[in-house]
Structure formats: C-alpha cells, structure tokens
Amino acid sequence: MISIYDGKAFEQYFREKRWNPHLIRKVRNAYFKKQKEGKDIFASLSLEQAVELEKDLQVHSLSLKHRYDSQKDGAIKLLFETKEGYLIESVILRYESGRTSLCLSSQVGCAANCSFCATGKMKVVHNLSVGEILDQVAWAQKLLASEKRRVRNLVFMGMGEPLHNESNLYSALEVLHSPQFFDLSARQTIVSTVGIPEKMKAFGDKFPHVGLALSLHSARQEVREKIVPLARKYHLEELKEAMKYLLEKQEKPIMVEYLMLKGINDQEEDLEALSCYLEGIPVYINLIPYNPIALAPELKSSSEEIRKQFAQVLKDRGFRVALRYSFGSDIEAACGQLVQLSNRERKARRVD
C-alpha cells in the first residue's frame, strides 16, 4: 500500500503503471483541495485505473472515533485511533471572525511530563508517523467543508513534544506547505516546544517562516524545574541563547507561553524575573489560564484579576502581551487537557 501523503511513492506508482502523470495532480486536488472521499477521489481516472489505485492506495492513516462539540465556544475535539490502536486528540478552533485553527498532536503521550499537562501523565510515548500527523488536517478539512470553512492556522500544541519527533515533523511541514498538497501558509503555522535549545536552532535554520512558541512558564530556574522537568537538563540561559539565534533567522517575534499557576509563578518576584529575562528580546507573551486535570489536583489557576495585573505590568514595560482564553474547556480540549487514559491500557497489553 502507498500513502496519498507520500509524494515520491505516489509518483513512482504512476510511472510504473505508465499512466498519464497529469492525472496525479487531479487526484491530489480532489483529495487535498476539494475534500473528496471514496470513489470521488478517482473520478478523473478510467474505471480500470480507479479500481487498481483504490486497491493500492491508503488514503487515511487514522480512523475518526468520535467528535466532541463545545457548548461554550466553537471548539471541536476530535478523537482518532492509529493503526496500532493508540488514541490521539486534535482540536478545531472556530472563531467568530471566521478564522479557523487546528491544534495538532505530534505524539501519543509526551516525555516532557510537565506537571500541569495531562498528556505527560499517560506513561506512554509513541511518535506519530508523517501520515498520522497529516491525516489530522485532512479530517479537519473534510469536517469543515460542510460549513464552507477551511483550516487556515496550524498550531502544533496538542499531544506530544514536536521536537522529540523532529524528522516526522519536518516531513509533515513540507507536505502541509506544498502547493501540490495542502498548500497552507508557513507564516500561519506555529510549533510549540517546551524548550530544547539545539533543536530550536535547527528548526529555525530549516523553517525560518514557521513560528516557534516556547512554553516558558517561569523565568526562575528553580521554579521552572518543578513544573517543567526538562528544565533540569536545559538551563534558562541556554533557552535565551536559542531565542536570540532564532530571531536572527526568523522574521517575526517568538511566542512565549506562560501558564499562570496560583502561588507558583504568579507572584511579584515571578513577574520581575520574567520581565528581566525577556528584556531586549522581541517576544509575544501569551498569558494562559490553567485548565485543571484530575491527575494534578494541587494545581490551581491564577485569578483573572492577577492575570490582568500581570499583563498590565508587562505591557507598561513595553512587551506585547495577550491574555489567552481557553477554548473547549468543557470538552477537555483546552491547553494541557488532551489525554486518553486508555492508551495506558493499550501499552500494558502490547507485546513488542
């Protein structure tokens, strides 16, 4: 079987069959641009060709198990199953302005194991294939077609640490931005990382037009180590060096994500540390409310008043700041909430 997302294998298949290569574009357009499914994908082929290609071509890499619609906002959480039986989630964000974003997963589970994130509590880490990453976008486009909407913004902020699945992430980004496939804008794509300095630099070299978001959450080393275990390996000064390197490569400010946790990183000393740490670095700071997870009941979100005060001080000091609203909190689709506990059972049953 060849995947519709594997451009080289798909083209080689047509060459071996000695079929007109112009048909490749028509098949791709039917799937990627017009969201066709089933036999409609092969409408441009002869009956004989359509039968043969349908037999040899793998269209979807994931199966859609369930769709959850928020009753509070325009969020839709999609639950997928991989061929191995793992479950992953992605989230469609529909804004009143008409803009539509998709929050993508890159792994099952996450080795970063941040204290506030449900995904890291799964105790299983499995890299998604290129096809599994891309298929989340294809399914979202298909579901949105009936609303005359399309995904315009991509954010790799779902399950997993994208830079721990670097090779497949890179290949997926190339397909997502290729005019032959999804033809989505690199400038409207953001990849979020908990902070791996050398991989951040390599990413900036490879994709200068793709935004990178750093999940900072504290500018105090001892505090960051408590909530982001990976910080014990990568010091704040290394991250600052990586940010400065990126700014030489990229054309827009780095996004800094700061999850506000009551009594942990929302005190005056935390504000001063953040302000000093980012001084002179053009960044866009997102202040995010914490969305509770059952496996970390001790964590609480900072009050709205504290978040607003935090934001105002940073703005007064010249920083660009946004107070984030958590879409999909009622369907557990907000930041840090994506998890499928049944993956633990899948891991326990698995015999390698």
TADAFEN-V326000 format. One record per pair of residues at least 4 apart in sequence whose C-alpha atoms are under 8 Angstrom apart, sorted by sequence separation. I is the first residue (numbers start at 1). J is the second residue. D is the distance in Angstrom with one decimal. If there is no record, write none. Layout:
BEGIN
i = <I | I>
j = <J | J>
d = <D | D>
END
This chain:
BEGIN
i = <2 | 6 | 7 | 8 | 9 | 10 | 11 | 12 | 13 | 14 | 15 | 19 | 20 | 21 | 22 | 23 | 24 | 25 | 26 | 27 | 28 | 29 | 30 | 31 | 32 | 36 | 37 | 38 | 39 | 45 | 46 | 47 | 48 | 49 | 50 | 51 | 52 | 53 | 54 | 70 | 81 | 82 | 94 | 95 | 113 | 117 | 118 | 128 | 129 | 130 | 131 | 132 | 133 | 134 | 135 | 136 | 137 | 138 | 139 | 140 | 141 | 142 | 144 | 145 | 160 | 161 | 162 | 165 | 166 | 167 | 168 | 169 | 170 | 171 | 172 | 173 | 174 | 177 | 178 | 179 | 184 | 185 | 196 | 197 | 198 | 199 | 200 | 201 | 202 | 203 | 204 | 219 | 220 | 221 | 222 | 223 | 224 | 225 | 230 | 231 | 234 | 235 | 236 | 237 | 238 | 239 | 240 | 241 | 242 | 243 | 244 | 245 | 246 | 247 | 261 | 262 | 263 | 266 | 267 | 268 | 269 | 270 | 271 | 272 | 273 | 274 | 275 | 278 | 292 | 293 | 302 | 303 | 304 | 305 | 306 | 307 | 308 | 309 | 310 | 311 | 312 | 313 | 314 | 315 | 328 | 329 | 333 | 334 | 341 | 342 | 343 | 344 | 345 | 346 | 14 | 28 | 29 | 30 | 31 | 36 | 45 | 69 | 70 | 81 | 82 | 94 | 95 | 115 | 128 | 144 | 145 | 176 | 177 | 178 | 179 | 195 | 203 | 218 | 219 | 224 | 225 | 231 | 234 | 247 | 260 | 261 | 265 | 266 | 278 | 292 | 302 | 314 | 315 | 328 | 329 | 332 | 333 | 3 | 4 | 14 | 15 | 30 | 31 | 69 | 70 | 81 | 82 | 94 | 113 | 114 | 144 | 156 | 163 | 175 | 176 | 177 | 178 | 218 | 225 | 247 | 260 | 314 | 315 | 327 | 328 | 332 | 2 | 3 | 14 | 43 | 69 | 80 | 81 | 93 | 94 | 113 | 144 | 162 | 175 | 176 | 177 | 217 | 224 | 225 | 247 | 292 | 314 | 327 | 2 | 42 | 68 | 69 | 79 | 80 | 92 | 93 | 112 | 113 | 141 | 175 | 176 | 177 | 216 | 292 | 326 | 67 | 68 | 79 | 80 | 92 | 93 | 110 | 111 | 141 | 177 | 292 | 326 | 11 | 14 | 30 | 31 | 67 | 68 | 79 | 92 | 93 | 109 | 110 | 141 | 221 | 290 | 291 | 311 | 30 | 39 | 67 | 78 | 79 | 91 | 92 | 108 | 109 | 110 | 140 | 243 | 290 | 311 | 30 | 42 | 66 | 67 | 77 | 78 | 90 | 91 | 109 | 110 | 289 | 290 | 311 | 11 | 28 | 65 | 66 | 77 | 78 | 90 | 91 | 109 | 289 | 27 | 64 | 65 | 66 | 77 | 78 | 90 | 109 | 110 | 111 | 137 | 221 | 27 | 39 | 64 | 65 | 76 | 77 | 89 | 90 | 109 | 110 | 221 | 308 | 27 | 64 | 65 | 75 | 76 | 89 | 108 | 109 | 307 | 27 | 63 | 64 | 75 | 76 | 88 | 108 | 109 | 219 | 26 | 62 | 63 | 74 | 75 | 107 | 108 | 289 | 62 | 63 | 74 | 75 | 88 | 107 | 108 | 191 | 193 | 195 | 62 | 74 | 88 | 107 | 108 | 190 | 191 | 192 | 193 | 194 | 195 | 287 | 23 | 61 | 62 | 73 | 74 | 87 | 106 | 107 | 189 | 190 | 191 | 192 | 193 | 194 | 195 | 23 | 61 | 86 | 106 | 187 | 188 | 189 | 190 | 191 | 192 | 193 | 194 | 186 | 187 | 188 | 190 | 192 | 4 | 186 | 187 | 287 | 106 | 256 | 258 | 260 | 105 | 254 | 255 | 256 | 257 | 258 | 259 | 260 | 261 | 104 | 162 | 253 | 254 | 255 | 256 | 257 | 258 | 259 | 260 | 261 | 162 | 163 | 253 | 254 | 255 | 256 | 257 | 258 | 259 | 260 | 161 | 162 | 253 | 255 | 257 | 259 | 104 | 152 | 153 | 161 | 104 | 152 | 161 | 163 | 154 | 155 | 156 | 157 | 194 | 285 | 287 | 102 | 153 | 154 | 155 | 156 | 157 | 195 | 284 | 285 | 286 | 287 | 288 | 289 | 291 | 133 | 152 | 153 | 154 | 155 | 156 | 163 | 194 | 195 | 266 | 283 | 284 | 285 | 286 | 287 | 288 | 289 | 128 | 155 | 163 | 197 | 244 | 262 | 282 | 283 | 284 | 285 | 286 | 287 | 288 | 289 | 102 | 127 | 130 | 134 | 196 | 261 | 262 | 284 | 286 | 288 | 291 | 129 | 130 | 133 | 195 | 211 | 261 | 262 | 263 | 271 | 275 | 119 | 120 | 128 | 210 | 214 | 216 | 217 | 218 | 261 | 262 | 266 | 119 | 130 | 131 | 197 | 201 | 208 | 209 | 211 | 213 | 214 | 215 | 216 | 217 | 223 | 260 | 261 | 262 | 266 | 130 | 134 | 197 | 200 | 204 | 208 | 209 | 212 | 213 | 214 | 215 | 216 | 217 | 223 | 260 | 275 | 196 | 208 | 211 | 212 | 213 | 214 | 215 | 217 | 291 | 293 | 195 | 197 | 198 | 201 | 205 | 211 | 213 | 266 | 291 | 293 | 197 | 201 | 204 | 290 | 291 | 292 | 90 | 200 | 204 | 291 | 218 | 260 | 92 | 217 | 100 | 102 | 110 | 111 | 112 | 82 | 100 | 101 | 104 | 106 | 109 | 110 | 111 | 220 | 98 | 100 | 101 | 102 | 103 | 104 | 105 | 108 | 109 | 110 | 219 | 99 | 100 | 101 | 102 | 103 | 104 | 105 | 106 | 107 | 108 | 218 | 4 | 99 | 100 | 101 | 102 | 103 | 104 | 105 | 106 | 107 | 220 | 2 | 3 | 4 | 5 | 99 | 101 | 103 | 104 | 105 | 106 | 107 | 219 | 220 | 1 | 2 | 3 | 4 | 103 | 104 | 105 | 106 | 107 | 219 | 1 | 2 | 3 | 106 | 218 | 1 | 107 | 219 | 106 | 106 | 91 | 90 | 89 | 90 | 61 | 62 | 89 | 60 | 61 | 88 | 62 | 61 | 62 | 60 | 64 | 112 | 35 | 32 | 35 | 36 | 35 | 35 | 115 | 116 | 115 | 114 | 115 | 114 | 113 | 114 | 112 | 113 | 112 | 112 | 5 | 5 | 3 | 5 | 33 | 32 | 33 | 32 | 29 | 28 | 29 | 28 | 25 | 5 | 116 | 121 | 118 | 116 | 117 | 116 | 118 | 158 | 157 | 159 | 116 | 158 | 159 | 115 | 116 | 119 | 122 | 117 | 118 | 119 | 122 | 117 | 118 | 119 | 122 | 124 | 116 | 117 | 118 | 119 | 124 | 117 | 118 | 119 | 122 | 123 | 122 | 124 | 109 | 93 | 91 | 89 | 89 | 77 | 88 | 89 | 75 | 76 | 88 | 74 | 75 | 87 | 73 | 74 | 77 | 73 | 87 | 72 | 77 | 87 | 76 | 86 | 70 | 72 | 75 | 70 | 71 | 70 | 86 | 70 | 85 | 69 | 68>
j = <6 | 10 | 11 | 12 | 13 | 14 | 15 | 16 | 17 | 18 | 19 | 23 | 24 | 25 | 26 | 27 | 28 | 29 | 30 | 31 | 32 | 33 | 34 | 35 | 36 | 40 | 41 | 42 | 43 | 49 | 50 | 51 | 52 | 53 | 54 | 55 | 56 | 57 | 58 | 74 | 85 | 86 | 98 | 99 | 117 | 121 | 122 | 132 | 133 | 134 | 135 | 136 | 137 | 138 | 139 | 140 | 141 | 142 | 143 | 144 | 145 | 146 | 148 | 149 | 164 | 165 | 166 | 169 | 170 | 171 | 172 | 173 | 174 | 175 | 176 | 177 | 178 | 181 | 182 | 183 | 188 | 189 | 200 | 201 | 202 | 203 | 204 | 205 | 206 | 207 | 208 | 223 | 224 | 225 | 226 | 227 | 228 | 229 | 234 | 235 | 238 | 239 | 240 | 241 | 242 | 243 | 244 | 245 | 246 | 247 | 248 | 249 | 250 | 251 | 265 | 266 | 267 | 270 | 271 | 272 | 273 | 274 | 275 | 276 | 277 | 278 | 279 | 282 | 296 | 297 | 306 | 307 | 308 | 309 | 310 | 311 | 312 | 313 | 314 | 315 | 316 | 317 | 318 | 319 | 332 | 333 | 337 | 338 | 345 | 346 | 347 | 348 | 349 | 350 | 19 | 33 | 34 | 35 | 36 | 41 | 50 | 74 | 75 | 86 | 87 | 99 | 100 | 120 | 133 | 149 | 150 | 181 | 182 | 183 | 184 | 200 | 208 | 223 | 224 | 229 | 230 | 236 | 239 | 252 | 265 | 266 | 270 | 271 | 283 | 297 | 307 | 319 | 320 | 333 | 334 | 337 | 338 | 9 | 10 | 20 | 21 | 36 | 37 | 75 | 76 | 87 | 88 | 100 | 119 | 120 | 150 | 162 | 169 | 181 | 182 | 183 | 184 | 224 | 231 | 253 | 266 | 320 | 321 | 333 | 334 | 338 | 9 | 10 | 21 | 50 | 76 | 87 | 88 | 100 | 101 | 120 | 151 | 169 | 182 | 183 | 184 | 224 | 231 | 232 | 254 | 299 | 321 | 334 | 10 | 50 | 76 | 77 | 87 | 88 | 100 | 101 | 120 | 121 | 149 | 183 | 184 | 185 | 224 | 300 | 334 | 76 | 77 | 88 | 89 | 101 | 102 | 119 | 120 | 150 | 186 | 301 | 335 | 21 | 24 | 40 | 41 | 77 | 78 | 89 | 102 | 103 | 119 | 120 | 151 | 231 | 300 | 301 | 321 | 41 | 50 | 78 | 89 | 90 | 102 | 103 | 119 | 120 | 121 | 151 | 254 | 301 | 322 | 42 | 54 | 78 | 79 | 89 | 90 | 102 | 103 | 121 | 122 | 301 | 302 | 323 | 24 | 41 | 78 | 79 | 90 | 91 | 103 | 104 | 122 | 302 | 41 | 78 | 79 | 80 | 91 | 92 | 104 | 123 | 124 | 125 | 151 | 235 | 42 | 54 | 79 | 80 | 91 | 92 | 104 | 105 | 124 | 125 | 236 | 323 | 43 | 80 | 81 | 91 | 92 | 105 | 124 | 125 | 323 | 44 | 80 | 81 | 92 | 93 | 105 | 125 | 126 | 236 | 44 | 80 | 81 | 92 | 93 | 125 | 126 | 307 | 81 | 82 | 93 | 94 | 107 | 126 | 127 | 210 | 212 | 214 | 82 | 94 | 108 | 127 | 128 | 210 | 211 | 212 | 213 | 214 | 215 | 307 | 44 | 82 | 83 | 94 | 95 | 108 | 127 | 128 | 210 | 211 | 212 | 213 | 214 | 215 | 216 | 45 | 83 | 108 | 128 | 209 | 210 | 211 | 212 | 213 | 214 | 215 | 216 | 209 | 210 | 211 | 213 | 215 | 28 | 210 | 211 | 311 | 133 | 283 | 285 | 287 | 133 | 282 | 283 | 284 | 285 | 286 | 287 | 288 | 289 | 133 | 191 | 282 | 283 | 284 | 285 | 286 | 287 | 288 | 289 | 290 | 192 | 193 | 283 | 284 | 285 | 286 | 287 | 288 | 289 | 290 | 192 | 193 | 284 | 286 | 288 | 290 | 136 | 184 | 185 | 193 | 137 | 185 | 194 | 196 | 188 | 189 | 190 | 191 | 228 | 319 | 321 | 137 | 188 | 189 | 190 | 191 | 192 | 230 | 319 | 320 | 321 | 322 | 323 | 324 | 326 | 169 | 188 | 189 | 190 | 191 | 192 | 199 | 230 | 231 | 302 | 319 | 320 | 321 | 322 | 323 | 324 | 325 | 165 | 192 | 200 | 234 | 281 | 299 | 319 | 320 | 321 | 322 | 323 | 324 | 325 | 326 | 140 | 165 | 168 | 172 | 234 | 299 | 300 | 322 | 324 | 326 | 329 | 168 | 169 | 172 | 234 | 250 | 300 | 301 | 302 | 310 | 314 | 159 | 160 | 168 | 250 | 254 | 256 | 257 | 258 | 301 | 302 | 306 | 160 | 171 | 172 | 238 | 242 | 249 | 250 | 252 | 254 | 255 | 256 | 257 | 258 | 264 | 301 | 302 | 303 | 307 | 172 | 176 | 239 | 242 | 246 | 250 | 251 | 254 | 255 | 256 | 257 | 258 | 259 | 265 | 302 | 317 | 239 | 251 | 254 | 255 | 256 | 257 | 258 | 260 | 334 | 336 | 239 | 241 | 242 | 245 | 249 | 255 | 257 | 310 | 335 | 337 | 242 | 246 | 249 | 335 | 336 | 337 | 136 | 246 | 250 | 337 | 265 | 307 | 140 | 265 | 149 | 151 | 159 | 160 | 161 | 132 | 150 | 151 | 154 | 156 | 159 | 160 | 161 | 270 | 149 | 151 | 152 | 153 | 154 | 155 | 156 | 159 | 160 | 161 | 270 | 151 | 152 | 153 | 154 | 155 | 156 | 157 | 158 | 159 | 160 | 270 | 57 | 152 | 153 | 154 | 155 | 156 | 157 | 158 | 159 | 160 | 273 | 56 | 57 | 58 | 59 | 153 | 155 | 157 | 158 | 159 | 160 | 161 | 273 | 274 | 56 | 57 | 58 | 59 | 158 | 159 | 160 | 161 | 162 | 274 | 57 | 58 | 59 | 162 | 274 | 58 | 165 | 277 | 165 | 169 | 158 | 158 | 158 | 159 | 131 | 132 | 159 | 131 | 132 | 159 | 135 | 135 | 136 | 135 | 139 | 194 | 138 | 138 | 141 | 142 | 142 | 145 | 226 | 227 | 227 | 227 | 228 | 228 | 228 | 229 | 228 | 229 | 229 | 230 | 130 | 131 | 131 | 134 | 181 | 181 | 182 | 182 | 180 | 180 | 181 | 181 | 180 | 175 | 290 | 295 | 293 | 292 | 293 | 293 | 295 | 335 | 335 | 338 | 296 | 338 | 339 | 296 | 299 | 336 | 339 | 335 | 336 | 337 | 340 | 336 | 337 | 338 | 341 | 343 | 336 | 337 | 338 | 339 | 344 | 338 | 339 | 340 | 343 | 344 | 344 | 347 | 339 | 327 | 333 | 338 | 339 | 328 | 339 | 340 | 327 | 328 | 340 | 327 | 328 | 340 | 327 | 328 | 331 | 328 | 342 | 328 | 333 | 343 | 333 | 343 | 328 | 330 | 333 | 329 | 330 | 330 | 346 | 331 | 346 | 331 | 331>
d = <7.1 | 6.1 | 6.2 | 6.1 | 6.1 | 6.7 | 6.4 | 6.2 | 6.3 | 6.0 | 6.4 | 7.7 | 7.9 | 7.8 | 7.0 | 6.2 | 6.2 | 5.9 | 6.2 | 6.5 | 5.7 | 4.9 | 5.0 | 4.8 | 7.8 | 5.8 | 5.7 | 7.9 | 6.7 | 5.8 | 6.0 | 6.2 | 6.3 | 6.0 | 5.9 | 6.4 | 6.5 | 5.7 | 8.0 | 6.4 | 5.7 | 5.2 | 6.9 | 5.4 | 7.1 | 7.3 | 7.2 | 5.7 | 6.3 | 6.2 | 5.8 | 6.7 | 7.5 | 6.6 | 6.1 | 6.2 | 6.1 | 6.2 | 6.3 | 6.1 | 6.1 | 7.8 | 6.5 | 5.7 | 8.0 | 7.2 | 6.4 | 6.0 | 6.1 | 6.4 | 6.0 | 6.1 | 6.4 | 6.6 | 6.1 | 6.2 | 6.0 | 7.5 | 6.4 | 4.2 | 7.8 | 6.7 | 6.0 | 6.4 | 6.3 | 6.0 | 6.3 | 6.4 | 6.3 | 5.8 | 5.1 | 7.9 | 6.1 | 6.2 | 6.7 | 6.7 | 5.5 | 5.2 | 6.6 | 6.0 | 6.4 | 6.6 | 6.2 | 6.3 | 6.3 | 6.2 | 6.3 | 6.2 | 6.2 | 6.3 | 6.7 | 6.9 | 5.9 | 7.1 | 5.7 | 6.1 | 6.6 | 5.9 | 6.4 | 6.2 | 6.1 | 6.1 | 6.1 | 6.1 | 5.9 | 6.2 | 6.0 | 7.9 | 7.4 | 6.7 | 6.2 | 6.3 | 6.1 | 6.2 | 6.0 | 6.1 | 6.1 | 6.3 | 6.4 | 6.1 | 6.1 | 6.4 | 6.6 | 4.9 | 6.2 | 5.6 | 5.8 | 7.3 | 7.5 | 6.4 | 6.1 | 6.3 | 6.2 | 6.1 | 5.4 | 7.5 | 6.3 | 6.3 | 5.0 | 5.5 | 5.6 | 7.6 | 5.4 | 5.5 | 6.4 | 6.4 | 6.1 | 7.8 | 6.3 | 5.2 | 6.7 | 6.6 | 6.3 | 5.0 | 7.8 | 7.3 | 7.7 | 6.4 | 7.0 | 7.7 | 7.1 | 7.6 | 7.2 | 7.5 | 6.3 | 6.3 | 5.5 | 6.8 | 7.6 | 7.1 | 6.5 | 5.5 | 6.2 | 4.8 | 4.9 | 5.4 | 5.9 | 7.7 | 6.6 | 7.4 | 7.4 | 5.4 | 6.8 | 6.3 | 6.1 | 4.5 | 7.8 | 4.7 | 7.5 | 6.3 | 6.0 | 7.0 | 7.5 | 6.1 | 5.0 | 4.8 | 7.4 | 5.2 | 5.0 | 7.0 | 6.1 | 7.8 | 6.3 | 7.1 | 5.2 | 6.6 | 6.6 | 7.2 | 6.6 | 7.6 | 4.6 | 5.6 | 6.4 | 5.7 | 6.7 | 4.0 | 7.8 | 6.6 | 6.8 | 6.1 | 4.8 | 6.8 | 6.3 | 5.5 | 7.4 | 7.2 | 7.1 | 5.5 | 6.7 | 5.5 | 5.6 | 6.5 | 6.8 | 5.3 | 7.2 | 5.1 | 6.5 | 6.4 | 7.9 | 8.0 | 5.8 | 5.9 | 7.8 | 7.0 | 5.5 | 6.8 | 5.0 | 5.9 | 6.1 | 5.9 | 6.1 | 6.0 | 6.3 | 5.7 | 6.1 | 7.8 | 6.9 | 7.6 | 7.7 | 7.5 | 5.9 | 5.9 | 6.5 | 4.7 | 4.6 | 7.7 | 5.1 | 4.7 | 6.2 | 7.6 | 6.8 | 7.1 | 6.3 | 5.3 | 7.7 | 4.8 | 5.5 | 6.9 | 5.7 | 6.4 | 7.9 | 5.6 | 8.0 | 7.3 | 7.4 | 4.6 | 7.5 | 7.9 | 7.8 | 6.1 | 6.3 | 6.8 | 5.4 | 7.3 | 5.0 | 7.5 | 7.7 | 5.8 | 7.5 | 7.1 | 7.2 | 8.0 | 7.8 | 5.1 | 5.9 | 6.1 | 5.6 | 7.0 | 5.6 | 6.9 | 5.8 | 7.2 | 5.5 | 7.2 | 4.5 | 7.8 | 5.1 | 6.8 | 7.3 | 6.5 | 7.8 | 7.1 | 6.1 | 7.8 | 6.2 | 5.3 | 5.6 | 6.4 | 7.8 | 6.0 | 5.3 | 5.6 | 6.4 | 7.5 | 7.9 | 4.6 | 6.6 | 6.7 | 5.0 | 6.7 | 6.9 | 4.6 | 7.5 | 7.0 | 5.5 | 6.6 | 5.6 | 6.6 | 7.2 | 5.4 | 6.7 | 7.1 | 6.6 | 6.1 | 5.3 | 8.0 | 4.6 | 6.8 | 4.9 | 8.0 | 5.7 | 6.7 | 5.9 | 6.1 | 8.0 | 5.6 | 6.4 | 7.5 | 7.5 | 6.1 | 5.1 | 4.7 | 6.2 | 4.6 | 6.9 | 6.0 | 6.3 | 5.8 | 6.2 | 5.9 | 6.8 | 7.2 | 7.0 | 7.0 | 6.8 | 8.0 | 6.4 | 7.3 | 6.7 | 5.0 | 5.6 | 4.5 | 5.0 | 4.4 | 5.3 | 4.7 | 7.6 | 7.2 | 7.3 | 7.2 | 5.6 | 5.5 | 7.3 | 6.1 | 5.5 | 6.0 | 5.9 | 6.0 | 6.8 | 5.8 | 5.4 | 7.7 | 6.7 | 6.9 | 8.0 | 5.1 | 6.8 | 7.4 | 6.2 | 6.5 | 7.2 | 6.7 | 6.9 | 7.0 | 5.7 | 6.0 | 6.1 | 6.0 | 6.0 | 6.0 | 7.7 | 7.3 | 7.2 | 5.4 | 4.8 | 4.7 | 4.8 | 4.9 | 5.0 | 4.6 | 5.7 | 6.4 | 7.1 | 6.7 | 4.8 | 6.1 | 5.9 | 6.1 | 6.4 | 6.0 | 6.0 | 6.2 | 7.7 | 6.6 | 6.2 | 7.2 | 7.2 | 6.1 | 7.0 | 6.7 | 7.8 | 6.1 | 7.9 | 7.5 | 7.1 | 7.6 | 6.5 | 5.8 | 6.2 | 6.8 | 7.8 | 7.5 | 7.3 | 7.5 | 5.1 | 4.7 | 4.7 | 4.7 | 5.5 | 8.0 | 7.2 | 6.2 | 6.0 | 6.2 | 6.5 | 7.1 | 7.8 | 7.9 | 7.0 | 5.8 | 6.2 | 5.9 | 5.8 | 6.6 | 7.8 | 7.9 | 6.9 | 7.3 | 5.1 | 4.7 | 5.0 | 5.0 | 5.1 | 7.2 | 7.7 | 7.4 | 7.9 | 7.4 | 7.3 | 7.3 | 7.9 | 6.9 | 5.9 | 6.3 | 6.1 | 5.8 | 7.1 | 7.1 | 7.7 | 6.0 | 5.1 | 6.3 | 6.9 | 6.8 | 5.4 | 7.7 | 6.2 | 7.6 | 7.1 | 6.1 | 7.0 | 6.8 | 7.5 | 7.8 | 5.8 | 5.2 | 7.6 | 6.9 | 6.9 | 6.0 | 7.8 | 7.6 | 7.9 | 7.5 | 6.3 | 6.5 | 7.1 | 4.8 | 4.2 | 7.4 | 7.1 | 6.6 | 7.7 | 6.3 | 6.0 | 5.7 | 6.2 | 7.5 | 6.1 | 6.2 | 6.1 | 5.8 | 4.2 | 7.4 | 6.1 | 5.2 | 7.4 | 7.9 | 5.4 | 7.4 | 5.6 | 6.5 | 5.6 | 4.8 | 6.8 | 6.1 | 4.5 | 4.9 | 4.7 | 5.8 | 5.3 | 7.4 | 5.6 | 7.9 | 7.5 | 7.3 | 6.9 | 6.5 | 5.7 | 5.9 | 6.5 | 7.3 | 6.8 | 8.0 | 6.6 | 7.9 | 7.3 | 6.6 | 6.6 | 7.7 | 6.8 | 7.7 | 6.7 | 6.4 | 5.3 | 6.2 | 6.0 | 7.7 | 6.8 | 7.6 | 7.0 | 7.6 | 6.8 | 6.9 | 6.2 | 7.3 | 7.1 | 7.4 | 7.3 | 6.4 | 6.9 | 7.7 | 7.0 | 7.4 | 6.6 | 5.6 | 7.2 | 7.2 | 6.3 | 4.5 | 7.6 | 7.0 | 7.7 | 5.2 | 6.0 | 6.3 | 6.3 | 6.1 | 6.2 | 6.4 | 5.6 | 6.1 | 7.0 | 7.9 | 5.8 | 4.4 | 5.1 | 4.9 | 4.8 | 6.7 | 7.1 | 5.8 | 6.3 | 7.0 | 6.6 | 6.9 | 6.4 | 5.7 | 6.1 | 5.8 | 6.1 | 4.2 | 6.1 | 4.4 | 6.4 | 6.4 | 5.9 | 6.3 | 8.0 | 7.9 | 7.3 | 5.7 | 5.0 | 4.5 | 5.4 | 7.0 | 5.5 | 7.8 | 5.0 | 5.1 | 4.8 | 5.5 | 5.6 | 7.4 | 6.2 | 6.9 | 7.4 | 5.0 | 5.5 | 5.7 | 6.2 | 5.5 | 6.9 | 6.0 | 7.4 | 6.4 | 7.0 | 7.3 | 7.7 | 6.2 | 7.3 | 7.9 | 5.7 | 6.1 | 7.1 | 7.9 | 5.3 | 7.3 | 6.4 | 6.1 | 7.7 | 6.2 | 7.9 | 7.5 | 7.7 | 7.2 | 6.8 | 7.9 | 5.4 | 7.2 | 7.7 | 7.1 | 5.1 | 5.7 | 6.6 | 4.7 | 7.2 | 6.3 | 7.2 | 6.8 | 6.6 | 5.9 | 8.0 | 6.2 | 7.5 | 7.6 | 7.7 | 5.8 | 6.9 | 5.6 | 7.9 | 7.3 | 7.6 | 6.7 | 7.3 | 7.5 | 7.8 | 7.5 | 6.3 | 7.9 | 7.5 | 7.4 | 7.2 | 7.9 | 7.9 | 6.3 | 6.7 | 6.8 | 7.3 | 7.1 | 7.3 | 7.0 | 7.2 | 7.9 | 5.8 | 7.1 | 7.5 | 4.3 | 5.3 | 5.9 | 6.3 | 7.3 | 6.5 | 6.3 | 6.2 | 4.8 | 6.6 | 8.0 | 5.6 | 7.8 | 7.0 | 6.6 | 6.0 | 6.7 | 7.6 | 7.2 | 6.5 | 6.5 | 7.3 | 7.7 | 7.4 | 8.0 | 6.0 | 7.2 | 7.0 | 7.5 | 5.1 | 6.4 | 6.5 | 7.6 | 7.2 | 6.7 | 7.7 | 7.1 | 6.0 | 6.3 | 7.8 | 5.8 | 5.6 | 7.1 | 7.7 | 7.9 | 7.3 | 6.2 | 6.9 | 5.9 | 7.2 | 7.2 | 6.6>
END
